[in-house]
Amino acid sequence: MDERTVFQSIPKKHVLSLGPQASVWEAACAMTRANCGSVLVMEPPDRLLGIVTERDLMTRVLARALDPKLTLLAQVMTAHPQCVPPETKVSDAVLILIERGFRHLPIVAADKKILGVFSVRDALPREIGTALHQAEFNEQVNDALG
């Protein structure tokens, strides 16, 4: 069986996005309504500026006691997030997530159109296993090379 691509693996093709001047409160409410763990920060019509995740809300807002109604997404977003093309294999995307410490990867087409957001939750156990084996191999190679 051929491995799925990130685009094939995401259940929702709808992209949740807000502008950089939206508040963290608005983002949290939108994420809750959509039952998703991230929101893309976009400038019209389709320019990706950043991403805000559930983890960002905890570490960059709550842990710093910032007021979510007064804090703008532009202040807490991860600017210029790493993206992957839709044909990226799921295990390759999971490897990026593991090695870079991310949980979400925007999927961007060659024409710069945002197609969705891949999350580790979208991966099957076998795809995660493949990525873990590759991560271990990469670590062993790095150790051997010093």
mmCIF file of the C-alpha atoms, coordinates in Angstrom:
data_MODEL
# 
_entry.id   MODEL 
# 
loop_
_atom_site.group_PDB 
_atom_site.id 
_atom_site.type_symbol 
_atom_site.label_atom_id 
_atom_site.label_alt_id 
_atom_site.label_comp_id 
_atom_site.label_asym_id 
_atom_site.label_entity_id 
_atom_site.label_seq_id 
_atom_site.pdbx_PDB_ins_code 
_atom_site.Cartn_x 
_atom_site.Cartn_y 
_atom_site.Cartn_z 
_atom_site.occupancy 
_atom_site.B_iso_or_equiv 
_atom_site.pdbx_formal_charge 
_atom_site.auth_seq_id 
_atom_site.auth_comp_id 
_atom_site.auth_asym_id 
_atom_site.auth_atom_id 
_atom_site.pdbx_PDB_model_num 
ATOM 1   C CA . MET A 1 1   ? 0.000   0.000  0.000  1.00 0.00 ? 1   MET A CA 1 
ATOM 2   C CA . ASP A 1 2   ? 1.379   3.391  -0.995 1.00 0.00 ? 2   ASP A CA 1 
ATOM 3   C CA . GLU A 1 3   ? 1.847   5.904  1.772  1.00 0.00 ? 3   GLU A CA 1 
ATOM 4   C CA . ARG A 1 4   ? -0.644  8.728  1.899  1.00 0.00 ? 4   ARG A CA 1 
ATOM 5   C CA . THR A 1 5   ? 0.258   12.327 1.256  1.00 0.00 ? 5   THR A CA 1 
ATOM 6   C CA . VAL A 1 6   ? -0.429  15.088 3.767  1.00 0.00 ? 6   VAL A CA 1 
ATOM 7   C CA . PHE A 1 7   ? -3.217  16.418 1.578  1.00 0.00 ? 7   PHE A CA 1 
ATOM 8   C CA . GLN A 1 8   ? -4.873  12.995 1.426  1.00 0.00 ? 8   GLN A CA 1 
ATOM 9   C CA . SER A 1 9   ? -4.617  12.617 5.200  1.00 0.00 ? 9   SER A CA 1 
ATOM 10  C CA . ILE A 1 10  ? -6.313  15.792 6.376  1.00 0.00 ? 10  ILE A CA 1 
ATOM 11  C CA . PRO A 1 11  ? -10.015 15.280 7.094  1.00 0.00 ? 11  PRO A CA 1 
ATOM 12  C CA . LYS A 1 12  ? -10.947 18.958 6.720  1.00 0.00 ? 12  LYS A CA 1 
ATOM 13  C CA . LYS A 1 13  ? -9.909  20.873 3.652  1.00 0.00 ? 13  LYS A CA 1 
ATOM 14  C CA . HIS A 1 14  ? -11.364 24.091 5.124  1.00 0.00 ? 14  HIS A CA 1 
ATOM 15  C CA . VAL A 1 15  ? -8.702  26.476 6.376  1.00 0.00 ? 15  VAL A CA 1 
ATOM 16  C CA . LEU A 1 16  ? -9.354  28.460 9.545  1.00 0.00 ? 16  LEU A CA 1 
ATOM 17  C CA . SER A 1 17  ? -7.773  31.886 9.217  1.00 0.00 ? 17  SER A CA 1 
ATOM 18  C CA . LEU A 1 18  ? -7.928  35.342 10.760 1.00 0.00 ? 18  LEU A CA 1 
ATOM 19  C CA . GLY A 1 19  ? -6.151  38.613 10.159 1.00 0.00 ? 19  GLY A CA 1 
ATOM 20  C CA . PRO A 1 20  ? -3.147  39.758 12.219 1.00 0.00 ? 20  PRO A CA 1 
ATOM 21  C CA . GLN A 1 21  ? -5.261  42.386 14.012 1.00 0.00 ? 21  GLN A CA 1 
ATOM 22  C CA . ALA A 1 22  ? -7.720  39.791 15.345 1.00 0.00 ? 22  ALA A CA 1 
ATOM 23  C CA . SER A 1 23  ? -7.513  39.187 19.069 1.00 0.00 ? 23  SER A CA 1 
ATOM 24  C CA . VAL A 1 24  ? -6.337  36.015 20.735 1.00 0.00 ? 24  VAL A CA 1 
ATOM 25  C CA . TRP A 1 25  ? -9.857  35.791 22.195 1.00 0.00 ? 25  TRP A CA 1 
ATOM 26  C CA . GLU A 1 26  ? -11.360 35.760 18.688 1.00 0.00 ? 26  GLU A CA 1 
ATOM 27  C CA . ALA A 1 27  ? -8.882  33.083 17.617 1.00 0.00 ? 27  ALA A CA 1 
ATOM 28  C CA . ALA A 1 28  ? -9.613  30.881 20.637 1.00 0.00 ? 28  ALA A CA 1 
ATOM 29  C CA . CYS A 1 29  ? -13.360 31.161 20.007 1.00 0.00 ? 29  CYS A CA 1 
ATOM 30  C CA . ALA A 1 30  ? -12.955 30.385 16.293 1.00 0.00 ? 30  ALA A CA 1 
ATOM 31  C CA . MET A 1 31  ? -10.706 27.386 17.055 1.00 0.00 ? 31  MET A CA 1 
ATOM 32  C CA . THR A 1 32  ? -13.218 26.098 19.597 1.00 0.00 ? 32  THR A CA 1 
ATOM 33  C CA . ARG A 1 33  ? -16.143 26.448 17.166 1.00 0.00 ? 33  ARG A CA 1 
ATOM 34  C CA . ALA A 1 34  ? -14.194 24.704 14.396 1.00 0.00 ? 34  ALA A CA 1 
ATOM 35  C CA . ASN A 1 35  ? -12.758 22.072 16.772 1.00 0.00 ? 35  ASN A CA 1 
ATOM 36  C CA . CYS A 1 36  ? -9.244  22.607 15.479 1.00 0.00 ? 36  CYS A CA 1 
ATOM 37  C CA . GLY A 1 37  ? -5.879  23.239 17.111 1.00 0.00 ? 37  GLY A CA 1 
ATOM 38  C CA . SER A 1 38  ? -4.575  26.105 15.016 1.00 0.00 ? 38  SER A CA 1 
ATOM 39  C CA . VAL A 1 39  ? -5.489  29.215 13.100 1.00 0.00 ? 39  VAL A CA 1 
ATOM 40  C CA . LEU A 1 40  ? -3.534  30.645 10.192 1.00 0.00 ? 40  LEU A CA 1 
ATOM 41  C CA . VAL A 1 41  ? -2.813  34.357 10.326 1.00 0.00 ? 41  VAL A CA 1 
ATOM 42  C CA . MET A 1 42  ? -3.455  35.691 6.841  1.00 0.00 ? 42  MET A CA 1 
ATOM 43  C CA . GLU A 1 43  ? -3.380  39.008 5.071  1.00 0.00 ? 43  GLU A CA 1 
ATOM 44  C CA . PRO A 1 44  ? -5.970  39.317 2.300  1.00 0.00 ? 44  PRO A CA 1 
ATOM 45  C CA . PRO A 1 45  ? -6.340  37.912 -0.160 1.00 0.00 ? 45  PRO A CA 1 
ATOM 46  C CA . ASP A 1 46  ? -4.134  34.893 0.572  1.00 0.00 ? 46  ASP A CA 1 
ATOM 47  C CA . ARG A 1 47  ? -0.783  35.861 2.096  1.00 0.00 ? 47  ARG A CA 1 
ATOM 48  C CA . LEU A 1 48  ? 0.276   33.597 4.975  1.00 0.00 ? 48  LEU A CA 1 
ATOM 49  C CA . LEU A 1 49  ? 1.876   35.627 7.761  1.00 0.00 ? 49  LEU A CA 1 
ATOM 50  C CA . GLY A 1 50  ? 1.932   33.095 10.583 1.00 0.00 ? 50  GLY A CA 1 
ATOM 51  C CA . ILE A 1 51  ? 0.201   30.467 12.643 1.00 0.00 ? 51  ILE A CA 1 
ATOM 52  C CA . VAL A 1 52  ? -1.206  30.403 16.178 1.00 0.00 ? 52  VAL A CA 1 
ATOM 53  C CA . THR A 1 53  ? -1.743  27.075 17.909 1.00 0.00 ? 53  THR A CA 1 
ATOM 54  C CA . GLU A 1 54  ? -3.256  25.858 21.160 1.00 0.00 ? 54  GLU A CA 1 
ATOM 55  C CA . ARG A 1 55  ? 0.265   25.590 22.557 1.00 0.00 ? 55  ARG A CA 1 
ATOM 56  C CA . ASP A 1 56  ? 0.921   29.227 21.622 1.00 0.00 ? 56  ASP A CA 1 
ATOM 57  C CA . LEU A 1 57  ? -2.191  30.260 23.528 1.00 0.00 ? 57  LEU A CA 1 
ATOM 58  C CA . MET A 1 58  ? -0.867  28.495 26.624 1.00 0.00 ? 58  MET A CA 1 
ATOM 59  C CA . THR A 1 59  ? 2.791   29.522 26.464 1.00 0.00 ? 59  THR A CA 1 
ATOM 60  C CA . ARG A 1 60  ? 2.598   32.967 24.878 1.00 0.00 ? 60  ARG A CA 1 
ATOM 61  C CA . VAL A 1 61  ? -0.665  34.257 26.346 1.00 0.00 ? 61  VAL A CA 1 
ATOM 62  C CA . LEU A 1 62  ? -1.850  32.421 29.470 1.00 0.00 ? 62  LEU A CA 1 
ATOM 63  C CA . ALA A 1 63  ? 1.597   31.757 30.962 1.00 0.00 ? 63  ALA A CA 1 
ATOM 64  C CA . ARG A 1 64  ? 2.448   35.446 30.526 1.00 0.00 ? 64  ARG A CA 1 
ATOM 65  C CA . ALA A 1 65  ? -0.904  36.577 31.937 1.00 0.00 ? 65  ALA A CA 1 
ATOM 66  C CA . LEU A 1 66  ? -1.737  38.572 28.791 1.00 0.00 ? 66  LEU A CA 1 
ATOM 67  C CA . ASP A 1 67  ? -5.323  39.691 28.269 1.00 0.00 ? 67  ASP A CA 1 
ATOM 68  C CA . PRO A 1 68  ? -6.645  37.603 25.344 1.00 0.00 ? 68  PRO A CA 1 
ATOM 69  C CA . LYS A 1 69  ? -9.117  40.312 24.359 1.00 0.00 ? 69  LYS A CA 1 
ATOM 70  C CA . LEU A 1 70  ? -6.346  42.913 24.080 1.00 0.00 ? 70  LEU A CA 1 
ATOM 71  C CA . THR A 1 71  ? -3.570  40.729 22.653 1.00 0.00 ? 71  THR A CA 1 
ATOM 72  C CA . LEU A 1 72  ? -3.363  40.602 18.863 1.00 0.00 ? 72  LEU A CA 1 
ATOM 73  C CA . LEU A 1 73  ? -2.491  37.507 16.863 1.00 0.00 ? 73  LEU A CA 1 
ATOM 74  C CA . ALA A 1 74  ? 0.394   39.429 15.291 1.00 0.00 ? 74  ALA A CA 1 
ATOM 75  C CA . GLN A 1 75  ? 1.953   39.642 18.776 1.00 0.00 ? 75  GLN A CA 1 
ATOM 76  C CA . VAL A 1 76  ? 1.924   35.910 19.518 1.00 0.00 ? 76  VAL A CA 1 
ATOM 77  C CA . MET A 1 77  ? 1.963   34.122 16.166 1.00 0.00 ? 77  MET A CA 1 
ATOM 78  C CA . THR A 1 78  ? 4.807   32.060 14.810 1.00 0.00 ? 78  THR A CA 1 
ATOM 79  C CA . ALA A 1 79  ? 5.775   34.164 11.809 1.00 0.00 ? 79  ALA A CA 1 
ATOM 80  C CA . HIS A 1 80  ? 6.678   32.535 8.506  1.00 0.00 ? 80  HIS A CA 1 
ATOM 81  C CA . PRO A 1 81  ? 5.818   28.971 9.561  1.00 0.00 ? 81  PRO A CA 1 
ATOM 82  C CA . GLN A 1 82  ? 7.401   26.039 7.804  1.00 0.00 ? 82  GLN A CA 1 
ATOM 83  C CA . CYS A 1 83  ? 5.028   24.718 5.145  1.00 0.00 ? 83  CYS A CA 1 
ATOM 84  C CA . VAL A 1 84  ? 4.910   21.564 3.047  1.00 0.00 ? 84  VAL A CA 1 
ATOM 85  C CA . PRO A 1 85  ? 3.601   20.879 -0.450 1.00 0.00 ? 85  PRO A CA 1 
ATOM 86  C CA . PRO A 1 86  ? 0.506   18.657 -0.755 1.00 0.00 ? 86  PRO A CA 1 
ATOM 87  C CA . GLU A 1 87  ? 2.471   15.718 -2.187 1.00 0.00 ? 87  GLU A CA 1 
ATOM 88  C CA . THR A 1 88  ? 4.643   15.405 0.952  1.00 0.00 ? 88  THR A CA 1 
ATOM 89  C CA . LYS A 1 89  ? 4.452   11.890 2.394  1.00 0.00 ? 89  LYS A CA 1 
ATOM 90  C CA . VAL A 1 90  ? 2.856   11.722 5.839  1.00 0.00 ? 90  VAL A CA 1 
ATOM 91  C CA . SER A 1 91  ? 5.931   10.076 7.417  1.00 0.00 ? 91  SER A CA 1 
ATOM 92  C CA . ASP A 1 92  ? 8.132   12.888 6.041  1.00 0.00 ? 92  ASP A CA 1 
ATOM 93  C CA . ALA A 1 93  ? 5.790   15.486 7.535  1.00 0.00 ? 93  ALA A CA 1 
ATOM 94  C CA . VAL A 1 94  ? 5.756   13.665 10.893 1.00 0.00 ? 94  VAL A CA 1 
ATOM 95  C CA . LEU A 1 95  ? 9.561   13.605 10.814 1.00 0.00 ? 95  LEU A CA 1 
ATOM 96  C CA . ILE A 1 96  ? 9.564   17.406 10.375 1.00 0.00 ? 96  ILE A CA 1 
ATOM 97  C CA . LEU A 1 97  ? 7.160   17.722 13.300 1.00 0.00 ? 97  LEU A CA 1 
ATOM 98  C CA . ILE A 1 98  ? 9.341   15.503 15.506 1.00 0.00 ? 98  ILE A CA 1 
ATOM 99  C CA . GLU A 1 99  ? 12.649  17.107 14.608 1.00 0.00 ? 99  GLU A CA 1 
ATOM 100 C CA . ARG A 1 100 ? 11.417  20.709 14.722 1.00 0.00 ? 100 ARG A CA 1 
ATOM 101 C CA . GLY A 1 101 ? 9.061   20.376 17.700 1.00 0.00 ? 101 GLY A CA 1 
ATOM 102 C CA . PHE A 1 102 ? 5.959   21.463 15.780 1.00 0.00 ? 102 PHE A CA 1 
ATOM 103 C CA . ARG A 1 103 ? 2.446   20.060 15.882 1.00 0.00 ? 103 ARG A CA 1 
ATOM 104 C CA . HIS A 1 104 ? 1.006   21.720 12.776 1.00 0.00 ? 104 HIS A CA 1 
ATOM 105 C CA . LEU A 1 105 ? 2.241   22.220 9.204  1.00 0.00 ? 105 LEU A CA 1 
ATOM 106 C CA . PRO A 1 106 ? 0.378   24.365 6.683  1.00 0.00 ? 106 PRO A CA 1 
ATOM 107 C CA . ILE A 1 107 ? -0.009  22.655 3.313  1.00 0.00 ? 107 ILE A CA 1 
ATOM 108 C CA . VAL A 1 108 ? 0.742   25.071 0.484  1.00 0.00 ? 108 VAL A CA 1 
ATOM 109 C CA . ALA A 1 109 ? 0.387   24.431 -3.258 1.00 0.00 ? 109 ALA A CA 1 
ATOM 110 C CA . ALA A 1 110 ? 2.945   25.553 -5.829 1.00 0.00 ? 110 ALA A CA 1 
ATOM 111 C CA . ASP A 1 111 ? 0.750   28.575 -6.601 1.00 0.00 ? 111 ASP A CA 1 
ATOM 112 C CA . LYS A 1 112 ? 0.994   29.577 -2.892 1.00 0.00 ? 112 LYS A CA 1 
ATOM 113 C CA . LYS A 1 113 ? -2.641  28.609 -2.219 1.00 0.00 ? 113 LYS A CA 1 
ATOM 114 C CA . ILE A 1 114 ? -3.204  27.291 1.320  1.00 0.00 ? 114 ILE A CA 1 
ATOM 115 C CA . LEU A 1 115 ? -4.809  23.844 1.059  1.00 0.00 ? 115 LEU A CA 1 
ATOM 116 C CA . GLY A 1 116 ? -5.082  22.916 4.728  1.00 0.00 ? 116 GLY A CA 1 
ATOM 117 C CA . VAL A 1 117 ? -3.102  22.222 7.875  1.00 0.00 ? 117 VAL A CA 1 
ATOM 118 C CA . PHE A 1 118 ? -1.510  18.859 8.646  1.00 0.00 ? 118 PHE A CA 1 
ATOM 119 C CA . SER A 1 119 ? -1.383  17.754 12.276 1.00 0.00 ? 119 SER A CA 1 
ATOM 120 C CA . VAL A 1 120 ? 0.267   14.699 13.787 1.00 0.00 ? 120 VAL A CA 1 
ATOM 121 C CA . ARG A 1 121 ? -3.284  13.592 14.641 1.00 0.00 ? 121 ARG A CA 1 
ATOM 122 C CA . ASP A 1 122 ? -3.818  13.101 10.913 1.00 0.00 ? 122 ASP A CA 1 
ATOM 123 C CA . ALA A 1 123 ? -1.131  10.399 10.744 1.00 0.00 ? 123 ALA A CA 1 
ATOM 124 C CA . LEU A 1 124 ? -1.742  6.671  11.078 1.00 0.00 ? 124 LEU A CA 1 
ATOM 125 C CA . PRO A 1 125 ? 0.313   4.657  13.597 1.00 0.00 ? 125 PRO A CA 1 
ATOM 126 C CA . ARG A 1 126 ? 2.377   3.015  10.829 1.00 0.00 ? 126 ARG A CA 1 
ATOM 127 C CA . GLU A 1 127 ? 3.242   6.430  9.383  1.00 0.00 ? 127 GLU A CA 1 
ATOM 128 C CA . ILE A 1 128 ? 4.298   7.676  12.805 1.00 0.00 ? 128 ILE A CA 1 
ATOM 129 C CA . GLY A 1 129 ? 6.392   4.520  13.256 1.00 0.00 ? 129 GLY A CA 1 
ATOM 130 C CA . THR A 1 130 ? 8.157   5.129  9.942  1.00 0.00 ? 130 THR A CA 1 
ATOM 131 C CA . ALA A 1 131 ? 8.941   8.711  10.982 1.00 0.00 ? 131 ALA A CA 1 
ATOM 132 C CA . LEU A 1 132 ? 10.218  7.612  14.411 1.00 0.00 ? 132 LEU A CA 1 
ATOM 133 C CA . HIS A 1 133 ? 12.559  5.077  12.810 1.00 0.00 ? 133 HIS A CA 1 
ATOM 134 C CA . GLN A 1 134 ? 13.878  7.759  10.456 1.00 0.00 ? 134 GLN A CA 1 
ATOM 135 C CA . ALA A 1 135 ? 14.343  10.208 13.339 1.00 0.00 ? 135 ALA A CA 1 
ATOM 136 C CA . GLU A 1 136 ? 16.319  7.588  15.284 1.00 0.00 ? 136 GLU A CA 1 
ATOM 137 C CA . PHE A 1 137 ? 18.458  6.867  12.226 1.00 0.00 ? 137 PHE A CA 1 
ATOM 138 C CA . ASN A 1 138 ? 19.091  10.592 11.683 1.00 0.00 ? 138 ASN A CA 1 
ATOM 139 C CA . GLU A 1 139 ? 20.128  10.953 15.321 1.00 0.00 ? 139 GLU A CA 1 
ATOM 140 C CA . GLN A 1 140 ? 22.546  8.001  15.046 1.00 0.00 ? 140 GLN A CA 1 
ATOM 141 C CA . VAL A 1 141 ? 24.089  9.466  11.892 1.00 0.00 ? 141 VAL A CA 1 
ATOM 142 C CA . ASN A 1 142 ? 24.470  12.866 13.556 1.00 0.00 ? 142 ASN A CA 1 
ATOM 143 C CA . ASP A 1 143 ? 26.103  11.237 16.600 1.00 0.00 ? 143 ASP A CA 1 
ATOM 144 C CA . ALA A 1 144 ? 28.501  9.283  14.376 1.00 0.00 ? 144 ALA A CA 1 
ATOM 145 C CA . LEU A 1 145 ? 29.448  12.410 12.447 1.00 0.00 ? 145 LEU A CA 1 
ATOM 146 C CA . GLY A 1 146 ? 30.024  14.294 15.695 1.00 0.00 ? 146 GLY A CA 1 
# 
